[in-house]
Amino acid sequence: MALDNEALKVIRLEAQMKRLQENCATKEFDLRQTQKAIEYLKMRMQDWEQQDQDLKECEIALKERELSLYQREVLLWESKADLARRKRQDADALYERWKRARDYHITAIESEKRMWAEIKDERKRLEEYEKEVVRMLTLSDPQGYIPVHEHIAPLHFTLPRILLVARLHTNTSQCLPPLRYIIDSLI
C-alpha cells in the first residue's frame, strides 16, 4: 500500500509535471504569441506614427495651399478694386471732358447767337443806311446817276462802292459815317 501511495504520488507528480510542462508550453506559446502581438503592436504604432506624421505634413501642405489661395483671392480683389478705381477715374475724366465740351459748345452757341444778333442788327442798320443812301442819291439826281471822277456812272455801279466804304468804316468804328464823307471818298 505504501508502494501504491508512492506510485500514486509519482503518477500525480508526473501528471503535475506534465501539466506544468503543458502549462510551460502553453505559457511559452502565450509568451511567443504575446511577443508577436507586441511586435505587431510596435509595427502598428510605427505605422500610426508615420500616418500621423504624414497627416501633419498634409495638414501643413493644406494650410499652405489655403494661404496661397487666400493670397490669390486678396490679389484678385485688389486688382478688381484697382480696375474699378481706374474705371471710375476714366468715367470722371470722360465726364469732365464732356462737361468742358458741353460748356464750350454752350459758350460757342451763345456767342454765335450774339454774333448772329449783332449781324442781324448790323444788316438792319446797313439796310436802313442803304435806303437812306439811295433816297439821298435819288433826291440829288432823279435819274439815279451821280458824278464820279468827272463822268457819270449809273447808280448800281456806285452804290456797291458806297456800301463798301460804309462797311469798311463800320468795321473800324461803331457808328456809320456821314453820307457826305462816303460820297466825298468816292469822288
MDAnalysis code that builds the backbone (N, CA, C; Angstrom):
import MDAnalysis as mda
import numpy as np

u = mda.Universe.empty(561, n_residues=187, atom_resindex=np.repeat(np.arange(187), 3), trajectory=True)
u.add_TopologyAttr("name", ["N", "CA", "C"] * 187)
u.add_TopologyAttr("resid", np.arange(1, 188))
u.add_TopologyAttr("resname", ["MET", "ALA", "LEU", "ASP", "ASN", "GLU", "ALA", "LEU", "LYS", "VAL", "ILE", "ARG", "LEU", "GLU", "ALA", "GLN", "MET", "LYS", "ARG", "LEU", "GLN", "GLU", "ASN", "CYS", "ALA", "THR", "LYS", "GLU", "PHE", "ASP", "LEU", "ARG", "GLN", "THR", "GLN", "LYS", "ALA", "ILE", "GLU", "TYR", "LEU", "LYS", "MET", "ARG", "MET", "GLN", "ASP", "TRP", "GLU", "GLN", "GLN", "ASP", "GLN", "ASP", "LEU", "LYS", "GLU", "CYS", "GLU", "ILE", "ALA", "LEU", "LYS", "GLU", "ARG", "GLU", "LEU", "SER", "LEU", "TYR", "GLN", "ARG", "GLU", "VAL", "LEU", "LEU", "TRP", "GLU", "SER", "LYS", "ALA", "ASP", "LEU", "ALA", "ARG", "ARG", "LYS", "ARG", "GLN", "ASP", "ALA", "ASP", "ALA", "LEU", "TYR", "GLU", "ARG", "TRP", "LYS", "ARG", "ALA", "ARG", "ASP", "TYR", "HIS", "ILE", "THR", "ALA", "ILE", "GLU", "SER", "GLU", "LYS", "ARG", "MET", "TRP", "ALA", "GLU", "ILE", "LYS", "ASP", "GLU", "ARG", "LYS", "ARG", "LEU", "GLU", "GLU", "TYR", "GLU", "LYS", "GLU", "VAL", "VAL", "ARG", "MET", "LEU", "THR", "LEU", "SER", "ASP", "PRO", "GLN", "GLY", "TYR", "ILE", "PRO", "VAL", "HIS", "GLU", "HIS", "ILE", "ALA", "PRO", "LEU", "HIS", "PHE", "THR", "LEU", "PRO", "ARG", "ILE", "LEU", "LEU", "VAL", "ALA", "ARG", "LEU", "HIS", "THR", "ASN", "THR", "SER", "GLN", "CYS", "LEU", "PRO", "PRO", "LEU", "ARG", "TYR", "ILE", "ILE", "ASP", "SER", "LEU", "ILE"])
u.atoms.positions = np.array([
    [0.791, -1.151, 0.000],
    [0.000, 0.000, 0.000],
    [0.848, 1.234, 0.000],
    [1.825, 1.198, 0.723],
    [2.741, 2.311, 0.721],
    [3.327, 2.470, -0.663],
    [3.514, 1.385, -1.273],
    [4.039, 1.416, -2.637],
    [3.007, 2.007, -3.570],
    [1.818, 1.636, -3.327],
    [0.750, 2.188, -4.159],
    [0.653, 3.688, -3.929],
    [0.824, 4.076, -2.691],
    [0.769, 5.513, -2.381],
    [1.926, 6.245, -3.052],
    [3.067, 5.604, -2.983],
    [4.252, 6.197, -3.603],
    [4.042, 6.254, -5.104],
    [3.527, 5.223, -5.686],
    [3.306, 5.185, -7.127],
    [2.265, 6.229, -7.503],
    [1.302, 6.360, -6.648],
    [0.252, 7.334, -6.888],
    [0.839, 8.748, -6.824],
    [1.722, 8.934, -5.832],
    [2.377, 10.229, -5.719],
    [3.212, 10.506, -6.964],
    [3.918, 9.472, -7.418],
    [4.776, 9.625, -8.602],
    [3.887, 9.942, -9.803],
    [2.791, 9.233, -9.882],
    [1.899, 9.446, -11.023],
    [1.339, 10.865, -10.936],
    [1.002, 11.271, -9.728],
    [0.484, 12.621, -9.563],
    [1.549, 13.652, -9.894],
    [2.741, 13.367, -9.414],
    [3.831, 14.291, -9.702],
    [4.107, 14.337, -11.204],
    [4.076, 13.176, -11.827],
    [4.297, 13.132, -13.267],
    [3.183, 13.888, -13.980],
    [1.965, 13.706, -13.483],
    [0.835, 14.400, -14.088],
    [0.990, 15.907, -13.869],
    [1.434, 16.301, -12.656],
    [1.646, 17.719, -12.394],
    [2.760, 18.265, -13.292],
    [3.823, 17.457, -13.421],
    [4.931, 17.859, -14.274],
    [4.470, 18.002, -15.712],
    [3.648, 17.032, -16.092],
    [3.131, 17.069, -17.450],
    [2.282, 18.328, -17.631],
    [1.444, 18.587, -16.605],
    [0.609, 19.788, -16.681],
    [1.468, 21.044, -16.666],
    [2.510, 21.010, -15.822],
    [3.420, 22.151, -15.772],
    [4.118, 22.334, -17.115],
    [4.539, 21.219, -17.690],
    [5.185, 21.292, -18.996],
    [4.196, 21.827, -20.038],
    [2.974, 21.285, -19.918],
    [1.961, 21.773, -20.855],
    [1.696, 23.254, -20.602],
    [1.632, 23.587, -19.277],
    [1.436, 24.991, -18.929],
    [2.607, 25.828, -19.434],
    [3.822, 25.261, -19.232],
    [5.013, 25.975, -19.719],
    [4.942, 26.113, -21.224],
    [4.589, 25.033, -21.879],
    [4.488, 25.077, -23.329],
    [3.415, 26.085, -23.723],
    [2.298, 26.040, -22.990],
    [1.218, 26.984, -23.264],
    [1.690, 28.392, -22.967],
    [2.424, 28.514, -21.823],
    [2.920, 29.837, -21.471],
    [3.958, 30.301, -22.481],
    [4.814, 29.351, -22.936],
    [5.784, 29.720, -23.967],
    [5.051, 30.132, -25.235],
    [3.997, 29.326, -25.531],
    [3.199, 29.684, -26.709],
    [2.554, 31.050, -26.503],
    [1.994, 31.227, -25.287],
    [1.382, 32.514, -24.965],
    [2.421, 33.631, -25.004],
    [3.616, 33.325, -24.492],
    [4.693, 34.310, -24.499],
    [5.071, 34.663, -25.935],
    [5.209, 33.601, -26.753],
    [5.524, 33.850, -28.162],
    [4.395, 34.660, -28.829],
    [3.174, 34.275, -28.493],
    [2.027, 34.994, -29.052],
    [2.029, 36.444, -28.566],
    [2.341, 36.614, -27.280],
    [2.394, 37.959, -26.713],
    [3.500, 38.766, -27.374],
    [4.687, 38.103, -27.552],
    [5.792, 38.796, -28.214],
    [5.410, 39.170, -29.647],
    [4.742, 38.202, -30.320],
    [4.291, 38.512, -31.682],
    [3.290, 39.680, -31.666],
    [2.387, 39.629, -30.679],
    [1.395, 40.702, -30.569],
    [2.081, 42.032, -30.265],
    [3.102, 41.967, -29.379],
    [3.856, 43.190, -29.050],
    [4.560, 43.716, -30.295],
    [5.209, 42.793, -31.045],
    [5.892, 43.193, -32.283],
    [4.894, 43.800, -33.272],
    [3.753, 43.112, -33.360],
    [2.710, 43.613, -34.265],
    [2.242, 45.000, -33.824],
    [2.030, 45.168, -32.497],
    [1.602, 46.463, -31.977],
    [2.663, 47.542, -32.200],
    [3.970, 47.134, -32.001],
    [5.055, 48.098, -32.248],
    [5.043, 48.533, -33.712],
    [4.869, 47.522, -34.590],
    [4.835, 47.826, -36.016],
    [3.632, 48.727, -36.342],
    [2.486, 48.408, -35.742],
    [1.286, 49.221, -35.954],
    [1.475, 50.643, -35.401],
    [2.148, 50.730, -34.234],
    [2.400, 52.057, -33.663],
    [3.302, 52.873, -34.577],
    [4.326, 52.188, -35.140],
    [5.191, 52.898, -36.085],
    [4.381, 53.354, -37.308],
    [3.508, 52.453, -37.779],
    [2.649, 52.833, -38.911],
    [1.765, 54.031, -38.540],
    [1.185, 53.962, -37.308],
    [0.332, 55.061, -36.875],
    [1.116, 56.366, -36.746],
    [2.339, 56.243, -36.187],
    [3.179, 57.439, -36.079],
    [3.498, 58.001, -37.465],
    [3.812, 57.082, -38.405],
    [4.102, 57.522, -39.774],
    [2.861, 58.170, -40.405],
    [1.705, 57.531, -40.171],
    [0.463, 58.109, -40.693],
    [0.176, 59.462, -40.046],
    [0.434, 59.546, -38.730],
    [0.243, 60.808, -38.029],
    [1.168, 61.884, -38.598],
    [2.430, 61.495, -38.833],
    [3.400, 62.430, -39.424],
    [2.947, 62.842, -40.830],
    [2.497, 61.863, -41.622],
    [2.002, 62.170, -42.971],
    [0.792, 63.098, -42.911],
    [-0.092, 62.811, -41.923],
    [-1.270, 63.666, -41.754],
    [-0.874, 65.099, -41.404],
    [0.114, 65.228, -40.494],
    [0.578, 66.569, -40.120],
    [1.170, 67.290, -41.330],
    [1.961, 66.556, -42.126],
    [2.546, 67.156, -43.330],
    [1.449, 67.557, -44.317],
    [0.425, 66.690, -44.440],
    [-0.703, 67.019, -45.326],
    [-1.452, 68.246, -44.824],
    [-1.643, 68.319, -43.494],
    [-2.316, 69.484, -42.923],
    [-1.516, 70.751, -43.176],
    [-0.186, 70.648, -43.009],
    [0.677, 71.811, -43.264],
    [0.581, 72.214, -44.733],
    [0.655, 71.205, -45.630],
    [0.544, 71.497, -47.063],
    [-0.819, 72.108, -47.387],
    [-1.871, 71.572, -46.740],
    [-3.216, 72.101, -46.958],
    [-3.323, 73.546, -46.467],
    [-2.748, 73.813, -45.289],
    [-2.761, 75.182, -44.749],
    [-2.004, 76.126, -45.687],
    [-0.842, 75.653, -46.196],
    [-0.079, 76.479, -47.133],
    [-0.887, 76.738, -48.397],
    [-1.579, 75.714, -48.875],
    [-2.423, 75.854, -50.072],
    [-3.571, 76.842, -49.805],
    [-4.192, 76.716, -48.625],
    [-5.263, 77.650, -48.261],
    [-4.729, 79.076, -48.182],
    [-3.529, 79.227, -47.593],
    [-2.919, 80.549, -47.504],
    [-2.642, 81.102, -48.902],
    [-2.111, 80.235, -49.770],
    [-1.837, 80.650, -51.144],
    [-3.123, 81.066, -51.857],
    [-4.185, 80.268, -51.676],
    [-5.475, 80.614, -52.286],
    [-6.020, 81.916, -51.716],
    [-5.863, 82.104, -50.418],
    [-6.321, 83.340, -49.789],
    [-5.556, 84.545, -50.352],
    [-4.222, 84.378, -50.491],
    [-3.416, 85.464, -51.049],
    [-3.828, 85.767, -52.489],
    [-4.103, 84.701, -53.265],
    [-4.554, 84.911, -54.642],
    [-5.897, 85.638, -54.666],
    [-6.773, 85.249, -53.745],
    [-8.079, 85.901, -53.670],
    [-7.921, 87.369, -53.296],
    [-7.016, 87.637, -52.346],
    [-6.759, 89.030, -51.957],
    [-6.226, 89.814, -53.153],
    [-5.278, 89.222, -53.895],
    [-4.750, 89.887, -55.086],
    [-5.848, 90.117, -56.120],
    [-6.721, 89.133, -56.273],
    [-7.831, 89.275, -57.218],
    [-8.749, 90.424, -56.811],
    [-9.081, 90.487, -55.512],
    [-9.941, 91.573, -55.041],
    [-9.250, 92.923, -55.188],
    [-7.936, 92.945, -54.906],
    [-7.198, 94.200, -55.067],
    [-7.183, 94.633, -56.526],
    [-6.969, 93.663, -57.439],
    [-6.961, 94.017, -58.862],
    [-8.349, 94.458, -59.316],
    [-9.409, 93.809, -58.783],
    [-10.768, 94.247, -59.121],
    [-11.012, 95.656, -58.600],
    [-10.559, 95.920, -57.380],
    [-10.729, 97.264, -56.810],
    [-9.938, 98.287, -57.618],
    [-8.716, 97.914, -58.034],
    [-7.896, 98.804, -58.847],
    [-8.574, 99.065, -60.190],
    [-9.111, 98.006, -60.795],
    [-9.819, 98.149, -62.067],
    [-11.044, 99.049, -61.905],
    [-11.789, 98.846, -60.823],
    [-12.965, 99.693, -60.567],
    [-12.542, 101.144, -60.348],
    [-11.412, 101.338, -59.627],
    [-10.903, 102.690, -59.394],
    [-10.505, 103.344, -60.723],
    [-9.821, 102.566, -61.584],
    [-9.437, 103.106, -62.897],
    [-10.665, 103.439, -63.735],
    [-11.665, 102.537, -63.706],
    [-12.893, 102.806, -64.465],
    [-13.563, 104.073, -63.952],
    [-13.588, 104.222, -62.630],
    [-14.194, 105.414, -62.044],
    [-13.411, 106.663, -62.454],
    [-12.060, 106.577, -62.434],
    [-11.245, 107.714, -62.852],
    [-11.473, 108.026, -64.327],
    [-11.543, 106.959, -65.163],
    [-11.811, 107.171, -66.585],
    [-13.181, 107.804, -66.785],
    [-14.164, 107.312, -66.030],
    [-15.513, 107.877, -66.144],
    [-15.519, 109.336, -65.688],
    [-14.792, 109.627, -64.597],
    [-14.711, 111.013, -64.122],
    [-14.034, 111.903, -65.159],
    [-12.931, 111.388, -65.740],
    [-12.223, 112.159, -66.766],
    [-13.115, 112.366, -67.990],
    [-13.818, 111.310, -68.387],
    [-14.732, 111.419, -69.526],
    [-15.843, 112.424, -69.225],
    [-16.369, 112.368, -68.002],
    [-17.407, 113.327, -67.616],
    [-16.861, 114.749, -67.639],
    [-15.634, 114.938, -67.143],
    [-15.028, 116.276, -67.149],
    [-14.828, 116.771, -68.581],
    [-14.341, 115.864, -69.472],
    [-14.173, 116.253, -70.879],
    [-15.522, 116.608, -71.493],
    [-16.537, 115.784, -71.192],
    [-17.867, 116.051, -71.724],
    [-18.384, 117.392, -71.210],
    [-18.143, 117.653, -69.911],
    [-18.603, 118.896, -69.309],
    [-17.903, 120.098, -69.949],
    [-16.566, 119.974, -70.149],
    [-15.835, 121.063, -70.798],
    [-16.338, 121.274, -72.223],
    [-16.534, 120.141, -72.949],
    [-17.030, 120.250, -74.327],
    [-18.427, 120.866, -74.340],
    [-19.277, 120.438, -73.407],
    [-20.629, 120.997, -73.318],
    [-20.563, 122.489, -73.021],
    [-19.730, 122.869, -72.035],
    [-19.594, 124.287, -71.702],
    [-19.060, 125.074, -72.893],
    [-18.079, 124.465, -73.599],
    [-17.523, 125.125, -74.775],
    [-18.609, 125.304, -75.833],
    [-19.395, 124.233, -76.063],
    [-20.452, 124.325, -77.072],
    [-21.537, 125.313, -76.647],
    [-21.862, 125.312, -75.357],
    [-22.854, 126.282, -74.875],
    [-22.332, 127.695, -75.086],
    [-21.053, 127.904, -74.731],
    [-20.447, 129.220, -74.928],
    [-20.408, 129.571, -76.408],
    [-20.035, 128.577, -77.231],
    [-19.977, 128.820, -78.674],
    [-21.365, 129.137, -79.221],
    [-22.365, 128.393, -78.765],
    [-23.735, 128.647, -79.232],
    [-24.198, 130.031, -78.790],
    [-23.900, 130.382, -77.528],
    [-24.300, 131.705, -77.043],
    [-23.586, 132.811, -77.814],
    [-22.274, 132.616, -78.042],
    [-21.544, 133.645, -78.787],
    [-22.021, 133.692, -80.238],
    [-22.368, 132.522, -80.801],
    [-22.899, 132.514, -82.164],
    [-24.251, 133.226, -82.213],
    [-25.084, 132.994, -81.195],
    [-26.369, 133.700, -81.131],
    [-26.145, 135.205, -81.038],
    [-25.193, 135.606, -80.170],
    [-24.884, 137.034, -80.054],
    [-24.364, 137.587, -81.373],
    [-23.467, 136.786, -82.021],
    [-22.897, 137.227, -83.283],
    [-23.995, 137.385, -84.336],
    [-24.895, 136.379, -84.388],
    [-25.975, 136.466, -85.374],
    [-26.909, 137.633, -85.048],
    [-27.130, 137.876, -83.775],
    [-27.950, 139.030, -83.391],
    [-27.259, 140.325, -83.802],
    [-25.931, 140.389, -83.571],
    [-25.181, 141.572, -83.985],
    [-25.205, 141.716, -85.500],
    [-25.030, 140.578, -86.202],
    [-25.066, 140.621, -87.673],
    [-26.439, 141.090, -88.144],
    [-27.481, 140.567, -87.500],
    [-28.843, 140.962, -87.863],
    [-29.042, 142.452, -87.631],
    [-28.576, 142.938, -86.459],
    [-28.680, 144.373, -86.178],
    [-27.877, 145.186, -87.184],
    [-26.672, 144.693, -87.490],
    [-25.808, 145.394, -88.445],
    [-26.444, 145.406, -89.830],
    [-27.019, 144.284, -90.231],
    [-27.695, 144.234, -91.537],
    [-28.869, 145.218, -91.571],
    [-29.587, 145.230, -90.460],
    [-30.726, 146.145, -90.374],
    [-30.245, 147.583, -90.502],
    [-29.182, 147.911, -89.772],
    [-28.627, 149.268, -89.849],
    [-28.128, 149.575, -91.245],
    [-27.432, 148.565, -91.857],
    [-26.924, 148.792, -93.213],
    [-28.067, 148.941, -94.213],
    [-29.108, 148.106, -94.034],
    [-30.257, 148.248, -94.937],
    [-30.887, 149.627, -94.798],
    [-31.028, 150.105, -93.560],
    [-31.564, 151.452, -93.350],
    [-30.632, 152.496, -93.952],
    [-29.326, 152.260, -93.752],
    [-28.340, 153.188, -94.299],
    [-28.375, 153.165, -95.821],
    [-28.484, 151.932, -96.399],
    [-28.566, 151.824, -97.860],
    [-29.818, 152.532, -98.371],
    [-30.920, 152.364, -97.669],
    [-32.148, 153.050, -98.063],
    [-31.954, 154.560, -98.008],
    [-31.280, 155.003, -96.951],
    [-31.008, 156.444, -96.819],
    [-30.110, 156.928, -97.944],
    [-29.065, 156.122, -98.269],
    [-28.151, 156.500, -99.361],
    [-28.918, 156.550, -100.671],
    [-29.719, 155.528, -100.918],
    [-30.498, 155.508, -102.162],
    [-31.457, 156.692, -102.199],
    [-32.084, 156.986, -101.083],
    [-33.008, 158.122, -101.022],
    [-32.279, 159.426, -101.283],
    [-31.089, 159.578, -100.666],
    [-30.305, 160.804, -100.859],
    [-29.844, 160.917, -102.299],
    [-29.414, 159.754, -102.864],
    [-28.929, 159.801, -104.244],
    [-30.075, 160.090, -105.218],
    [-31.202, 159.494, -104.960],
    [-32.330, 159.760, -105.858],
    [-32.855, 161.179, -105.682],
    [-32.694, 161.743, -104.499],
    [-33.087, 163.137, -104.303],
    [-32.135, 164.072, -105.016],
    [-30.839, 163.719, -104.975],
    [-29.855, 164.584, -105.630],
    [-29.922, 164.448, -107.141],
    [-30.257, 163.271, -107.651],
    [-30.362, 163.063, -109.095],
    [-31.562, 162.163, -109.345],
    [-32.641, 162.672, -109.845],
    [-33.838, 161.874, -110.017],
    [-33.662, 160.729, -111.001],
    [-32.691, 160.800, -111.901],
    [-32.484, 159.721, -112.864],
    [-31.641, 158.594, -112.273],
    [-31.070, 158.740, -111.060],
    [-30.303, 157.689, -110.399],
    [-28.836, 157.710, -110.742],
    [-28.299, 158.819, -111.280],
    [-26.879, 158.917, -111.603],
    [-26.222, 159.915, -110.672],
    [-24.951, 159.637, -110.331],
    [-24.171, 160.610, -109.571],
    [-22.836, 160.774, -110.264],
    [-22.229, 161.955, -110.205],
    [-20.940, 162.142, -110.876],
    [-19.818, 161.474, -110.097],
    [-18.981, 160.696, -110.793],
    [-17.819, 160.067, -110.182],
    [-16.649, 160.266, -111.135],
    [-15.561, 160.881, -110.684],
    [-14.345, 161.125, -111.461],
    [-14.659, 161.782, -112.805],
    [-15.452, 162.780, -112.757],
    [-15.782, 163.608, -113.907],
    [-16.543, 162.880, -115.004],
    [-17.081, 161.750, -114.708],
    [-18.015, 161.136, -115.653],
    [-19.193, 160.592, -114.875],
    [-20.253, 160.332, -115.512],
    [-21.470, 159.916, -114.834],
    [-21.532, 158.394, -114.851],
    [-21.732, 157.804, -113.664],
    [-21.854, 156.340, -113.550],
    [-23.254, 156.007, -113.082],
    [-23.797, 154.890, -113.546],
    [-25.132, 154.518, -113.076],
    [-25.102, 154.162, -111.585],
    [-26.257, 154.268, -110.955],
    [-26.365, 154.052, -109.513],
    [-25.958, 152.645, -109.109],
    [-26.267, 151.639, -109.896],
    [-25.935, 150.275, -109.484],
    [-24.434, 150.016, -109.518],
    [-23.622, 150.881, -110.172],
    [-22.165, 150.755, -110.078],
    [-21.627, 151.496, -108.856],
    [-22.204, 152.614, -108.551],
    [-21.679, 153.414, -107.454],
    [-22.210, 152.973, -106.097],
    [-23.400, 152.468, -106.066],
    [-23.973, 152.063, -104.781],
    [-23.151, 150.973, -104.089],
    [-22.682, 149.929, -104.787],
    [-21.825, 148.959, -104.085],
    [-20.559, 149.589, -103.533],
    [-20.005, 150.563, -104.262],
    [-18.805, 151.230, -103.747],
    [-19.142, 152.028, -102.497],
    [-20.281, 152.671, -102.516],
    [-20.709, 153.443, -101.346],
    [-20.896, 152.513, -100.151],
    [-21.558, 151.406, -100.413],
    [-21.799, 150.458, -99.322],
    [-20.502, 149.833, -98.838],
    [-19.558, 149.595, -99.759],
    [-18.259, 149.042, -99.361],
    [-17.534, 150.002, -98.437],
    [-17.516, 151.272, -98.781],
    [-16.873, 152.270, -97.928],
    [-17.586, 152.329, -96.580],
    [-18.920, 152.254, -96.613],
    [-19.670, 152.280, -95.349],
    [-19.336, 151.066, -94.497],
    [-19.223, 149.913, -95.121],
    [-18.902, 148.696, -94.362],
    [-17.476, 148.751, -93.822],
    [-16.541, 149.235, -94.630],
    [-15.161, 149.360, -94.155],
    [-15.096, 150.305, -92.967],
    [-15.845, 151.373, -93.044],
    [-15.836, 152.328, -91.947],
    [-16.481, 151.733, -90.699],
    [-17.553, 150.959, -90.850],
    [-18.222, 150.399, -89.677],
    [-17.418, 149.272, -89.051],
    [-16.494, 148.676, -89.793],
    [-15.630, 147.659, -89.189],
    [-14.656, 148.290, -88.207],
    [-14.300, 149.546, -88.429],
    [-13.333, 150.192, -87.546],
    [-13.995, 151.047, -86.479],
    [-15.246, 151.425, -86.670],
    [-15.933, 152.202, -85.634],
    [-17.352, 151.676, -85.494],
    [-18.005, 152.092, -84.437],
    [-19.337, 151.571, -84.140],
    [-20.453, 152.358, -84.843],
    [-20.169, 153.565, -85.245],
    [-21.230, 154.351, -85.873],
    [-20.988, 154.459, -87.376],
    [-22.040, 154.660, -88.116],
    [-21.927, 154.800, -89.569],
    [-21.388, 156.197, -89.903],
    [-20.582, 156.285, -90.959],
    [-20.040, 157.609, -91.307],
    [-21.139, 158.484, -91.928],
    [-20.931, 159.750, -91.892],
    [-21.903, 160.619, -92.558],
    [-21.908, 160.351, -94.063],
    [-23.024, 160.522, -94.670],
    [-23.169, 160.232, -96.102],
    [-22.255, 161.117, -96.947],
    [-22.044, 162.350, -96.535],
    [-21.196, 163.262, -97.291],
    [-19.769, 162.721, -97.349],
    [-19.295, 162.087, -96.233],
    [-17.944, 161.504, -96.187],
    [-17.822, 160.369, -97.210],
    [-18.823, 159.549, -97.302],
    [-18.791, 158.429, -98.251],
    [-18.759, 158.946, -99.684],
    [-19.605, 159.892, -99.968],
    [-19.664, 160.404, -101.343],
    [-18.364, 161.103, -101.687],
    [-17.796, 161.853, -100.737],
    [-16.522, 162.524, -100.988],
    [-15.396, 161.530, -101.203],
    [-15.418, 160.394, -100.498],
    [-14.343, 159.416, -100.672],
    [-14.446, 158.703, -102.011],
    [-15.620, 158.686, -102.578],
    [-15.781, 158.050, -103.889],
    [-15.384, 158.974, -105.032],
    [-15.481, 160.228, -104.815],
    [-15.202, 161.186, -105.905],
    [-13.722, 161.456, -105.992],
])
